[in-house]
Amino acid sequence: MNITTTIDGTTARISPCGEIDYDTLPPLRAAADALPPQVTDLQWDLTGTVFMDVTGLNFLFAPAPHDSAPGHRTTVTGLNHQPLWLLLLAAEVRPTSFDLSLLIPDTPPADAAP
């Protein structure tokens, strides 16, 4: 897996290229853990990711070390068909555990009234 990290002020974009699964999780975690303390906005750009298993799903929803401070956020962009399908399925089955509004800012919260 190739991983590119770009930092612009307080924003970081991590762009993995390859599948996200149990075997590729350590370098992804290392990329997030290596972010400097001034980063408050982490964006995972999954444009180069065509497959993600449940390990990747849980990784995206697990609080990153930088998420523990107030005002920090993690978002996802560039979702291809299969990773998007997995996120939508998880949100449908367990909406309180996998609230897409946390990762995709334009998504209404799971408890929002229609």
Phi and psi in radians as a Rosetta constraint file:
Dihedral C 1 N 2 CA 2 C 2 CIRCULARHARMONIC -1.739 0.35
Dihedral N 2 CA 2 C 2 N 3 CIRCULARHARMONIC 2.386 0.35
Dihedral C 2 N 3 CA 3 C 3 CIRCULARHARMONIC -2.276 0.35
Dihedral N 3 CA 3 C 3 N 4 CIRCULARHARMONIC 2.236 0.35
Dihedral C 3 N 4 CA 4 C 4 CIRCULARHARMONIC -1.993 0.35
Dihedral N 4 CA 4 C 4 N 5 CIRCULARHARMONIC 2.275 0.35
Dihedral C 4 N 5 CA 5 C 5 CIRCULARHARMONIC -2.040 0.35
Dihedral N 5 CA 5 C 5 N 6 CIRCULARHARMONIC 2.233 0.35
Dihedral C 5 N 6 CA 6 C 6 CIRCULARHARMONIC -2.126 0.35
Dihedral N 6 CA 6 C 6 N 7 CIRCULARHARMONIC 2.282 0.35
Dihedral C 6 N 7 CA 7 C 7 CIRCULARHARMONIC -2.108 0.35
Dihedral N 7 CA 7 C 7 N 8 CIRCULARHARMONIC 2.264 0.35
Dihedral C 7 N 8 CA 8 C 8 CIRCULARHARMONIC -2.311 0.35
Dihedral N 8 CA 8 C 8 N 9 CIRCULARHARMONIC 1.693 0.35
Dihedral C 8 N 9 CA 9 C 9 CIRCULARHARMONIC 1.166 0.35
Dihedral N 9 CA 9 C 9 N 10 CIRCULARHARMONIC -2.033 0.35
Dihedral C 9 N 10 CA 10 C 10 CIRCULARHARMONIC -1.700 0.35
Dihedral N 10 CA 10 C 10 N 11 CIRCULARHARMONIC 0.106 0.35
Dihedral C 10 N 11 CA 11 C 11 CIRCULARHARMONIC -1.950 0.35
Dihedral N 11 CA 11 C 11 N 12 CIRCULARHARMONIC 2.344 0.35
Dihedral C 11 N 12 CA 12 C 12 CIRCULARHARMONIC -2.160 0.35
Dihedral N 12 CA 12 C 12 N 13 CIRCULARHARMONIC 2.482 0.35
Dihedral C 12 N 13 CA 13 C 13 CIRCULARHARMONIC -2.143 0.35
Dihedral N 13 CA 13 C 13 N 14 CIRCULARHARMONIC 2.130 0.35
Dihedral C 13 N 14 CA 14 C 14 CIRCULARHARMONIC -1.903 0.35
Dihedral N 14 CA 14 C 14 N 15 CIRCULARHARMONIC 2.156 0.35
Dihedral C 14 N 15 CA 15 C 15 CIRCULARHARMONIC -2.093 0.35
Dihedral N 15 CA 15 C 15 N 16 CIRCULARHARMONIC 1.701 0.35
Dihedral C 15 N 16 CA 16 C 16 CIRCULARHARMONIC -1.427 0.35
Dihedral N 16 CA 16 C 16 N 17 CIRCULARHARMONIC 2.578 0.35
Dihedral C 16 N 17 CA 17 C 17 CIRCULARHARMONIC -2.190 0.35
Dihedral N 17 CA 17 C 17 N 18 CIRCULARHARMONIC 1.908 0.35
Dihedral C 17 N 18 CA 18 C 18 CIRCULARHARMONIC 2.401 0.35
Dihedral N 18 CA 18 C 18 N 19 CIRCULARHARMONIC -3.065 0.35
Dihedral C 18 N 19 CA 19 C 19 CIRCULARHARMONIC -1.367 0.35
Dihedral N 19 CA 19 C 19 N 20 CIRCULARHARMONIC 2.547 0.35
Dihedral C 19 N 20 CA 20 C 20 CIRCULARHARMONIC -1.859 0.35
Dihedral N 20 CA 20 C 20 N 21 CIRCULARHARMONIC 1.964 0.35
Dihedral C 20 N 21 CA 21 C 21 CIRCULARHARMONIC -2.613 0.35
Dihedral N 21 CA 21 C 21 N 22 CIRCULARHARMONIC -2.980 0.35
Dihedral C 21 N 22 CA 22 C 22 CIRCULARHARMONIC -0.990 0.35
Dihedral N 22 CA 22 C 22 N 23 CIRCULARHARMONIC -0.709 0.35
Dihedral C 22 N 23 CA 23 C 23 CIRCULARHARMONIC -1.247 0.35
Dihedral N 23 CA 23 C 23 N 24 CIRCULARHARMONIC -0.478 0.35
Dihedral C 23 N 24 CA 24 C 24 CIRCULARHARMONIC -1.712 0.35
Dihedral N 24 CA 24 C 24 N 25 CIRCULARHARMONIC 0.001 0.35
Dihedral C 24 N 25 CA 25 C 25 CIRCULARHARMONIC -1.137 0.35
Dihedral N 25 CA 25 C 25 N 26 CIRCULARHARMONIC -0.737 0.35
Dihedral C 25 N 26 CA 26 C 26 CIRCULARHARMONIC -0.970 0.35
Dihedral N 26 CA 26 C 26 N 27 CIRCULARHARMONIC -0.800 0.35
Dihedral C 26 N 27 CA 27 C 27 CIRCULARHARMONIC -1.191 0.35
Dihedral N 27 CA 27 C 27 N 28 CIRCULARHARMONIC -0.519 0.35
Dihedral C 27 N 28 CA 28 C 28 CIRCULARHARMONIC -1.165 0.35
Dihedral N 28 CA 28 C 28 N 29 CIRCULARHARMONIC -0.797 0.35
Dihedral C 28 N 29 CA 29 C 29 CIRCULARHARMONIC -1.093 0.35
Dihedral N 29 CA 29 C 29 N 30 CIRCULARHARMONIC -0.704 0.35
Dihedral C 29 N 30 CA 30 C 30 CIRCULARHARMONIC -1.123 0.35
Dihedral N 30 CA 30 C 30 N 31 CIRCULARHARMONIC -0.669 0.35
Dihedral C 30 N 31 CA 31 C 31 CIRCULARHARMONIC -1.113 0.35
Dihedral N 31 CA 31 C 31 N 32 CIRCULARHARMONIC -0.743 0.35
Dihedral C 31 N 32 CA 32 C 32 CIRCULARHARMONIC -1.204 0.35
Dihedral N 32 CA 32 C 32 N 33 CIRCULARHARMONIC -0.705 0.35
Dihedral C 32 N 33 CA 33 C 33 CIRCULARHARMONIC -1.181 0.35
Dihedral N 33 CA 33 C 33 N 34 CIRCULARHARMONIC -0.430 0.35
Dihedral C 33 N 34 CA 34 C 34 CIRCULARHARMONIC -1.459 0.35
Dihedral N 34 CA 34 C 34 N 35 CIRCULARHARMONIC -0.053 0.35
Dihedral C 34 N 35 CA 35 C 35 CIRCULARHARMONIC -1.138 0.35
Dihedral N 35 CA 35 C 35 N 36 CIRCULARHARMONIC 2.465 0.35
Dihedral C 35 N 36 CA 36 C 36 CIRCULARHARMONIC -1.205 0.35
Dihedral N 36 CA 36 C 36 N 37 CIRCULARHARMONIC 2.764 0.35
Dihedral C 36 N 37 CA 37 C 37 CIRCULARHARMONIC -1.100 0.35
Dihedral N 37 CA 37 C 37 N 38 CIRCULARHARMONIC -0.394 0.35
Dihedral C 37 N 38 CA 38 C 38 CIRCULARHARMONIC -1.304 0.35
Dihedral N 38 CA 38 C 38 N 39 CIRCULARHARMONIC -0.191 0.35
Dihedral C 38 N 39 CA 39 C 39 CIRCULARHARMONIC -1.277 0.35
Dihedral N 39 CA 39 C 39 N 40 CIRCULARHARMONIC 2.103 0.35
Dihedral C 39 N 40 CA 40 C 40 CIRCULARHARMONIC -2.018 0.35
Dihedral N 40 CA 40 C 40 N 41 CIRCULARHARMONIC -0.197 0.35
Dihedral C 40 N 41 CA 41 C 41 CIRCULARHARMONIC -2.269 0.35
Dihedral N 41 CA 41 C 41 N 42 CIRCULARHARMONIC 1.914 0.35
Dihedral C 41 N 42 CA 42 C 42 CIRCULARHARMONIC -1.877 0.35
Dihedral N 42 CA 42 C 42 N 43 CIRCULARHARMONIC 2.198 0.35
Dihedral C 42 N 43 CA 43 C 43 CIRCULARHARMONIC -2.055 0.35
Dihedral N 43 CA 43 C 43 N 44 CIRCULARHARMONIC 2.146 0.35
Dihedral C 43 N 44 CA 44 C 44 CIRCULARHARMONIC -1.568 0.35
Dihedral N 44 CA 44 C 44 N 45 CIRCULARHARMONIC 2.027 0.35
Dihedral C 44 N 45 CA 45 C 45 CIRCULARHARMONIC -1.713 0.35
Dihedral N 45 CA 45 C 45 N 46 CIRCULARHARMONIC 1.841 0.35
Dihedral C 45 N 46 CA 46 C 46 CIRCULARHARMONIC -1.702 0.35
Dihedral N 46 CA 46 C 46 N 47 CIRCULARHARMONIC 0.410 0.35
Dihedral C 46 N 47 CA 47 C 47 CIRCULARHARMONIC -0.980 0.35
Dihedral N 47 CA 47 C 47 N 48 CIRCULARHARMONIC -0.636 0.35
Dihedral C 47 N 48 CA 48 C 48 CIRCULARHARMONIC -1.596 0.35
Dihedral N 48 CA 48 C 48 N 49 CIRCULARHARMONIC 0.220 0.35
Dihedral C 48 N 49 CA 49 C 49 CIRCULARHARMONIC -1.958 0.35
Dihedral N 49 CA 49 C 49 N 50 CIRCULARHARMONIC 1.976 0.35
Dihedral C 49 N 50 CA 50 C 50 CIRCULARHARMONIC -1.746 0.35
Dihedral N 50 CA 50 C 50 N 51 CIRCULARHARMONIC -0.222 0.35
Dihedral C 50 N 51 CA 51 C 51 CIRCULARHARMONIC -2.466 0.35
Dihedral N 51 CA 51 C 51 N 52 CIRCULARHARMONIC 2.400 0.35
Dihedral C 51 N 52 CA 52 C 52 CIRCULARHARMONIC -2.491 0.35
Dihedral N 52 CA 52 C 52 N 53 CIRCULARHARMONIC 2.303 0.35
Dihedral C 52 N 53 CA 53 C 53 CIRCULARHARMONIC -1.724 0.35
Dihedral N 53 CA 53 C 53 N 54 CIRCULARHARMONIC -3.002 0.35
Dihedral C 53 N 54 CA 54 C 54 CIRCULARHARMONIC -1.094 0.35
Dihedral N 54 CA 54 C 54 N 55 CIRCULARHARMONIC -0.444 0.35
Dihedral C 54 N 55 CA 55 C 55 CIRCULARHARMONIC -1.081 0.35
Dihedral N 55 CA 55 C 55 N 56 CIRCULARHARMONIC -0.787 0.35
Dihedral C 55 N 56 CA 56 C 56 CIRCULARHARMONIC -1.137 0.35
Dihedral N 56 CA 56 C 56 N 57 CIRCULARHARMONIC -0.686 0.35
Dihedral C 56 N 57 CA 57 C 57 CIRCULARHARMONIC -1.034 0.35
Dihedral N 57 CA 57 C 57 N 58 CIRCULARHARMONIC -0.881 0.35
Dihedral C 57 N 58 CA 58 C 58 CIRCULARHARMONIC -1.140 0.35
Dihedral N 58 CA 58 C 58 N 59 CIRCULARHARMONIC -0.621 0.35
Dihedral C 58 N 59 CA 59 C 59 CIRCULARHARMONIC -1.091 0.35
Dihedral N 59 CA 59 C 59 N 60 CIRCULARHARMONIC -0.778 0.35
Dihedral C 59 N 60 CA 60 C 60 CIRCULARHARMONIC -1.133 0.35
Dihedral N 60 CA 60 C 60 N 61 CIRCULARHARMONIC -0.568 0.35
Dihedral C 60 N 61 CA 61 C 61 CIRCULARHARMONIC -1.604 0.35
Dihedral N 61 CA 61 C 61 N 62 CIRCULARHARMONIC -0.197 0.35
Dihedral C 61 N 62 CA 62 C 62 CIRCULARHARMONIC -1.315 0.35
Dihedral N 62 CA 62 C 62 N 63 CIRCULARHARMONIC 2.442 0.35
Dihedral C 62 N 63 CA 63 C 63 CIRCULARHARMONIC -1.098 0.35
Dihedral N 63 CA 63 C 63 N 64 CIRCULARHARMONIC 2.191 0.35
Dihedral C 63 N 64 CA 64 C 64 CIRCULARHARMONIC -1.330 0.35
Dihedral N 64 CA 64 C 64 N 65 CIRCULARHARMONIC 2.761 0.35
Dihedral C 64 N 65 CA 65 C 65 CIRCULARHARMONIC -0.934 0.35
Dihedral N 65 CA 65 C 65 N 66 CIRCULARHARMONIC -0.656 0.35
Dihedral C 65 N 66 CA 66 C 66 CIRCULARHARMONIC -1.305 0.35
Dihedral N 66 CA 66 C 66 N 67 CIRCULARHARMONIC -0.269 0.35
Dihedral C 66 N 67 CA 67 C 67 CIRCULARHARMONIC -1.334 0.35
Dihedral N 67 CA 67 C 67 N 68 CIRCULARHARMONIC -0.183 0.35
Dihedral C 67 N 68 CA 68 C 68 CIRCULARHARMONIC -1.260 0.35
Dihedral N 68 CA 68 C 68 N 69 CIRCULARHARMONIC -0.381 0.35
Dihedral C 68 N 69 CA 69 C 69 CIRCULARHARMONIC -1.556 0.35
Dihedral N 69 CA 69 C 69 N 70 CIRCULARHARMONIC 2.560 0.35
Dihedral C 69 N 70 CA 70 C 70 CIRCULARHARMONIC -1.062 0.35
Dihedral N 70 CA 70 C 70 N 71 CIRCULARHARMONIC 2.513 0.35
Dihedral C 70 N 71 CA 71 C 71 CIRCULARHARMONIC 1.507 0.35
Dihedral N 71 CA 71 C 71 N 72 CIRCULARHARMONIC -0.035 0.35
Dihedral C 71 N 72 CA 72 C 72 CIRCULARHARMONIC -1.612 0.35
Dihedral N 72 CA 72 C 72 N 73 CIRCULARHARMONIC 2.526 0.35
Dihedral C 72 N 73 CA 73 C 73 CIRCULARHARMONIC -2.548 0.35
Dihedral N 73 CA 73 C 73 N 74 CIRCULARHARMONIC 2.737 0.35
Dihedral C 73 N 74 CA 74 C 74 CIRCULARHARMONIC -2.199 0.35
Dihedral N 74 CA 74 C 74 N 75 CIRCULARHARMONIC 2.301 0.35
Dihedral C 74 N 75 CA 75 C 75 CIRCULARHARMONIC -2.267 0.35
Dihedral N 75 CA 75 C 75 N 76 CIRCULARHARMONIC 2.904 0.35
Dihedral C 75 N 76 CA 76 C 76 CIRCULARHARMONIC -2.215 0.35
Dihedral N 76 CA 76 C 76 N 77 CIRCULARHARMONIC 2.455 0.35
Dihedral C 76 N 77 CA 77 C 77 CIRCULARHARMONIC -2.443 0.35
Dihedral N 77 CA 77 C 77 N 78 CIRCULARHARMONIC 2.902 0.35
Dihedral C 77 N 78 CA 78 C 78 CIRCULARHARMONIC 1.210 0.35
Dihedral N 78 CA 78 C 78 N 79 CIRCULARHARMONIC 0.584 0.35
Dihedral C 78 N 79 CA 79 C 79 CIRCULARHARMONIC -1.246 0.35
Dihedral N 79 CA 79 C 79 N 80 CIRCULARHARMONIC 2.134 0.35
Dihedral C 79 N 80 CA 80 C 80 CIRCULARHARMONIC -1.406 0.35
Dihedral N 80 CA 80 C 80 N 81 CIRCULARHARMONIC 3.058 0.35
Dihedral C 80 N 81 CA 81 C 81 CIRCULARHARMONIC -0.937 0.35
Dihedral N 81 CA 81 C 81 N 82 CIRCULARHARMONIC -0.973 0.35
Dihedral C 81 N 82 CA 82 C 82 CIRCULARHARMONIC -1.174 0.35
Dihedral N 82 CA 82 C 82 N 83 CIRCULARHARMONIC -0.822 0.35
Dihedral C 82 N 83 CA 83 C 83 CIRCULARHARMONIC -1.078 0.35
Dihedral N 83 CA 83 C 83 N 84 CIRCULARHARMONIC -0.658 0.35
Dihedral C 83 N 84 CA 84 C 84 CIRCULARHARMONIC -1.123 0.35
Dihedral N 84 CA 84 C 84 N 85 CIRCULARHARMONIC -0.769 0.35
Dihedral C 84 N 85 CA 85 C 85 CIRCULARHARMONIC -1.024 0.35
Dihedral N 85 CA 85 C 85 N 86 CIRCULARHARMONIC -0.762 0.35
Dihedral C 85 N 86 CA 86 C 86 CIRCULARHARMONIC -1.094 0.35
Dihedral N 86 CA 86 C 86 N 87 CIRCULARHARMONIC -0.771 0.35
Dihedral C 86 N 87 CA 87 C 87 CIRCULARHARMONIC -1.100 0.35
Dihedral N 87 CA 87 C 87 N 88 CIRCULARHARMONIC -0.762 0.35
Dihedral C 87 N 88 CA 88 C 88 CIRCULARHARMONIC -1.136 0.35
Dihedral N 88 CA 88 C 88 N 89 CIRCULARHARMONIC -0.724 0.35
Dihedral C 88 N 89 CA 89 C 89 CIRCULARHARMONIC -1.114 0.35
Dihedral N 89 CA 89 C 89 N 90 CIRCULARHARMONIC -0.792 0.35
Dihedral C 89 N 90 CA 90 C 90 CIRCULARHARMONIC -1.078 0.35
Dihedral N 90 CA 90 C 90 N 91 CIRCULARHARMONIC -0.718 0.35
Dihedral C 90 N 91 CA 91 C 91 CIRCULARHARMONIC -1.169 0.35
Dihedral N 91 CA 91 C 91 N 92 CIRCULARHARMONIC -0.584 0.35
Dihedral C 91 N 92 CA 92 C 92 CIRCULARHARMONIC -1.252 0.35
Dihedral N 92 CA 92 C 92 N 93 CIRCULARHARMONIC -0.734 0.35
Dihedral C 92 N 93 CA 93 C 93 CIRCULARHARMONIC -1.331 0.35
Dihedral N 93 CA 93 C 93 N 94 CIRCULARHARMONIC -0.717 0.35
Dihedral C 93 N 94 CA 94 C 94 CIRCULARHARMONIC -2.363 0.35
Dihedral N 94 CA 94 C 94 N 95 CIRCULARHARMONIC 1.279 0.35
Dihedral C 94 N 95 CA 95 C 95 CIRCULARHARMONIC -1.084 0.35
Dihedral N 95 CA 95 C 95 N 96 CIRCULARHARMONIC -0.526 0.35
Dihedral C 95 N 96 CA 96 C 96 CIRCULARHARMONIC -1.367 0.35
Dihedral N 96 CA 96 C 96 N 97 CIRCULARHARMONIC -0.482 0.35
Dihedral C 96 N 97 CA 97 C 97 CIRCULARHARMONIC -1.448 0.35
Dihedral N 97 CA 97 C 97 N 98 CIRCULARHARMONIC -0.597 0.35
Dihedral C 97 N 98 CA 98 C 98 CIRCULARHARMONIC -2.144 0.35
Dihedral N 98 CA 98 C 98 N 99 CIRCULARHARMONIC 1.257 0.35
Dihedral C 98 N 99 CA 99 C 99 CIRCULARHARMONIC -1.447 0.35
Dihedral N 99 CA 99 C 99 N 100 CIRCULARHARMONIC 1.854 0.35
Dihedral C 99 N 100 CA 100 C 100 CIRCULARHARMONIC -1.098 0.35
Dihedral N 100 CA 100 C 100 N 101 CIRCULARHARMONIC -0.400 0.35
Dihedral C 100 N 101 CA 101 C 101 CIRCULARHARMONIC -1.134 0.35
Dihedral N 101 CA 101 C 101 N 102 CIRCULARHARMONIC -0.306 0.35
Dihedral C 101 N 102 CA 102 C 102 CIRCULARHARMONIC -1.337 0.35
Dihedral N 102 CA 102 C 102 N 103 CIRCULARHARMONIC -0.585 0.35
Dihedral C 102 N 103 CA 103 C 103 CIRCULARHARMONIC -1.734 0.35
Dihedral N 103 CA 103 C 103 N 104 CIRCULARHARMONIC -0.554 0.35
Dihedral C 103 N 104 CA 104 C 104 CIRCULARHARMONIC -2.077 0.35
Dihedral N 104 CA 104 C 104 N 105 CIRCULARHARMONIC 1.737 0.35
Dihedral C 104 N 105 CA 105 C 105 CIRCULARHARMONIC -0.949 0.35
Dihedral N 105 CA 105 C 105 N 106 CIRCULARHARMONIC -0.523 0.35
Dihedral C 105 N 106 CA 106 C 106 CIRCULARHARMONIC -1.489 0.35
Dihedral N 106 CA 106 C 106 N 107 CIRCULARHARMONIC 0.130 0.35
Dihedral C 106 N 107 CA 107 C 107 CIRCULARHARMONIC -1.641 0.35
Dihedral N 107 CA 107 C 107 N 108 CIRCULARHARMONIC 2.276 0.35
Dihedral C 107 N 108 CA 108 C 108 CIRCULARHARMONIC -1.128 0.35
Dihedral N 108 CA 108 C 108 N 109 CIRCULARHARMONIC 2.586 0.35
Dihedral C 108 N 109 CA 109 C 109 CIRCULARHARMONIC -1.032 0.35
Dihedral N 109 CA 109 C 109 N 110 CIRCULARHARMONIC 2.683 0.35
Dihedral C 109 N 110 CA 110 C 110 CIRCULARHARMONIC -1.050 0.35
Dihedral N 110 CA 110 C 110 N 111 CIRCULARHARMONIC -0.508 0.35
Dihedral C 110 N 111 CA 111 C 111 CIRCULARHARMONIC -1.663 0.35
Dihedral N 111 CA 111 C 111 N 112 CIRCULARHARMONIC 0.169 0.35
Dihedral C 111 N 112 CA 112 C 112 CIRCULARHARMONIC -1.253 0.35
Dihedral N 112 CA 112 C 112 N 113 CIRCULARHARMONIC 2.383 0.35
Dihedral C 112 N 113 CA 113 C 113 CIRCULARHARMONIC -1.297 0.35
Dihedral N 113 CA 113 C 113 N 114 CIRCULARHARMONIC 2.550 0.35
